[in-house]
Amino acid sequence: MPGLASSAGCRRPLRTILLSALLVAARTDLEAAERSASAHDKTSGRSAIGASAATVTPEEARGLIPWNELSQASRSLIEDVVNNPTVFHRSQSEVFECTPDVYLLLLHQPVLTMELWKSLGLCGANLEEVAPDHFRGSDARACKGSWQFVYKSPELHVIYCEGEYRGPLLATTLETRSVLVLRTVFIEERGKTYVKHQIDGYVRAEAGTLKTAARVLRPVFQRSVEATMQEVLWFVSLMCRYSVYDPHTIAQATAHADRVSDSVKTSMQSALHPLLAASPPRRPEPTAP
């Protein structure tokens, strides 16, 4: 989950694995889950997950943030970004099979999620936890960022991010502050559990030689923000898909993740237990002659 200065350092591999993950998913079940999620949105009295950015303004989306439940420090941290964004974007919603325990653990423990991606050979970014619910990472090239959860509940997360881009050519720089509002619903359909989630993102260009360009060339900056927000969702959702598809590989990778604490490993193994019980180990793919 990057600081929204640029991509997370896993862009091409994630797009490749996405195609494979979509082939694994059962389309009829996903469509049924989507219908159930839509019905849940209508009966819950909340803004529907799946409503496009074209149908919501930043002011309307702002009402989804639980301001009264935030500390004064958290309010001060995000208020200016939410009220004065350079770009606001609502992502497409996404539906995929996963248990709530695995989904929330991969979301709340991004160091674990990053190490799992590395174990599959699909990511070269670095990430560390610098304080509870506060993380810092870089793509080992030109981008780095930090983020922290300022609000967490199973169906709503508010995340504050700071990003920095330092281009190798022409001394290009850009610093951003962002607020991500992630909404999630869990759906039971045909004996399976599905997750549906969507992000509202407020991104503010703060400083650097690219700040003016970000404002003047707003459509270009908008597209960059949209692509990065999609990668934020994929970072978690694709690992969720793979955990359902091959939980035994994920369990083994978790056990060998040296940068993950024993308590998080234990929590992940516990979360994977129902998936492991329901899925026999997969045979290794035959190697090409």
N, C-alpha and C positions, 0 to 999 in steps of 0.2 A: 504494500500500500504506500505509494509514493507521496511526496509532499506537493505534488501537482505543479512542479516546475517543468517536468517532462515525464517520460515514461519510467517504468519501474525497473528497467534493465532486463526484462523477461519478455519483451514484446513479441518477437518472432516465434520463439518456442511456444508461447501461450496460444498464439493464433493457430499454430500447427496442431497442438494437442486438442484445441477446441473442436476441430473437425472430427477427430477420432472420438471425442467424448460424445458429440451429438449423434454419431452413428450408434453408440452403445445405448443411448436413451430410447425408451419405448414411446413412440410418438403418440399413440392413442392414450396412454396413461397421462402423458404430459398435457394433452388437450383436456382431458377430464379434470386434472388438477387445476388447470387454468380456469375452468368453469367454476370449480369449487372456490378458488381464491377470489374470483369476481363476486360470487355470492357472499363470501365472508366480508369483503370490502363494503358491500351495500348494507349489510346488517350491523357492521361494527360502528357506523357513524363517523368513520374517518375518511380522509381524502383517499380515493382509490389508488392502490398501487397498480400502475399500468397506465395511468393518465399521462399523456405526453406533455413535453415542455411547452408545446404550442397552446395548451389549454390551461396553463397555470402561470401566474406572475410570481416574481420573487417575493412580493409582499404577501401573496396568498400562501406560498410555501413556508414563509417565515412563521406562520401560525402553527406549524407542525412541531416546532421546537418547544420543549417544555420549559419555558423561561423560569417559571416559578419554582422549578425543582433544581435549578442550577445554583451553584454557589456564586457569590458576588465576583470572585476571581474568575470563574468560568464565563460568566456573563460579560465581564469586561474584555475577556480574551476574544470572544467571537462576535460581539455586538457590532463593532465597526465594519467588520468584513461582511456580515449579513446585510447590514443596512446600506453599504456602499460598495457592492461588488463591481469589478471590471466586467466580469462575465458570470451569468447564472445559467446553469444547465440542469435539466432533469434527464437522467439516463433512461434508456429503455428498461423495462422490467425483464426479469429473467426467472424461469421456473426450472427446477432440477430436483432430482431425487436425493435426499440426504436426511439423516436423523438430526433433530435439533441439537443434541449433545455434540455431535461431530462438527456441525456447522458453527456453533457458537464457540467451540474450542479453537477451531482454525481461525475464526475472526478475532477472538480475544488474545490469541497467542501467535502473532505473525512471525516470530522467530522460528517457532515450530513449523509453520506453513512454509517459510522460506527454506528451511533445512530439508523438508520433504521434496520441494521442487529441485533442490540441489542433488538430492539422492537419485533423482530420475535423470540427472544430467541436463536439466532444462532451465537453469538460471545461474547467472554469475554475479548477482547483486549481493551486497553485504547488509546485515541488519543486526541490531542489538537493542536490548531493553535497558534503558538508562535509569528508569524509575518505574514504580508500579503504574501500568497503563500508559507509559510514555516510551516511545521508540524512536530510533534514529537509524538511517540507512543511506547507502549510496550505491550507484551503479558501476563504480570503479572507473568511470570515465569523466563525465562533466557535470553530473547531477548529484545532489544530495538533498536530504529532507528529514524532517522529524514530524511526529504527530502524537497526539494524545487523545484518549477518550475523555471527554468532559461529561458525558452522560451514557449510561449503559443500562439497557433492559433487553429482554429476549426479542422484543419486536421493534425497538427503536434505539439507535445509537447516534450520538453527535460527536464528531471527531474534528479536532482543530489541527491544521497542518501548516508547516512552514517549509517552503522549497527554495532551492537555489540552483541556478544554472550558471556554469562558468565555461563558455565556449573556448575551444583551443585556438580559434581564428578570430582576428579582428577585435579581440578583447571584449567579446559579447558577454553580457551578464543579464540576469533577470532574477529578482527575488519576489516570491509570492507568499501570500497568506490565504488560507482556504478553510472553509467549513463544509464538512460533508454530513448530510443527514441521511442515514441509512434506515429504511423502513423494511420490515420483514414480516411475513406471515408463514405459518406452518400449516400444511394441509394434509389430512388423511384421505386417501383415495385408493380403493381396491386393495386394501391391505398394505399399502406403501405410504411412506411419509415424504412429502415434497416441501421444498422451500421456494418461496417467491420473494424477491427483494428488488429494491430500486433505490437509487441515490439522487438526492438533490445536492448540487454543488454550488457554492458561492466562492469565487476566486477573485482575489484582488492583487493586481500588479503593484508592488510596493516600491521597488528601486531597481537600478541597473540601467545599462545602456539600451536594453530592449523594452524598458517600461513605456516609453513614448510609442514605440512600434506596436506594442500590445494594445494600446488604446486606439491608435490611428488605423492599424490593420486588424481591427477587432474580429472580422470574420475568420481570419487565419488563426488568431489566438483562440477563438471559440472552438474551431475544429480540433486544435491541439488539446484543449481542455476536455472536449467530448471523448477523444480517443483515450486520454489518460484515465478518465473516470470509468470507461468501459474496462480498462485493464485492472482497475481497482476491484471491480466486481469479479472479473475472471480469476484474479489471484486467489480468491477464496472459493468461488463456485466450481472452478475446474478441478481443484484438489478435492472438493466434496464429491464431485462426480467420480473421480478416480478412486476415492476411498470406498465408494459403494461398489465400483466395478472390480477392484482388486484389494480388499481390505488386508489380506495377508502380506502383500508387499508393503503396504503402508505401515502395518504393525512392525515389520522387521526394520523398516527405515526409521521409525520412531525409536525403537530400542537402541539403534546405533547413532542417534543424533547427539553428538558430544556437546553441542552448544545449547542443548535443551535441558532444563532442570529435571531431576528425578520426579518431582511432584507433578510437573506437566506431562511427563512421559506416562506416569501412572494414570492420570486423568484421561489421556488419549487412549491408552490400552483399554480402560474401562468403557469409554465411549464406543470403541470399535467392537467390543465384545458381541453385541447382537448381530453385527454385520459378519463377523468371523464365524459365528455359529450357523448363520444361514448360507454361507458361501464356502464351498470347498476350495482348497488352494488351486490356483490356475497352473496349468502346465506351461513350462517355458516355451516361447515361440521358437519354431525350428529355424536354425541358422541357414542362410543361403549358402549353397555349395561354392 
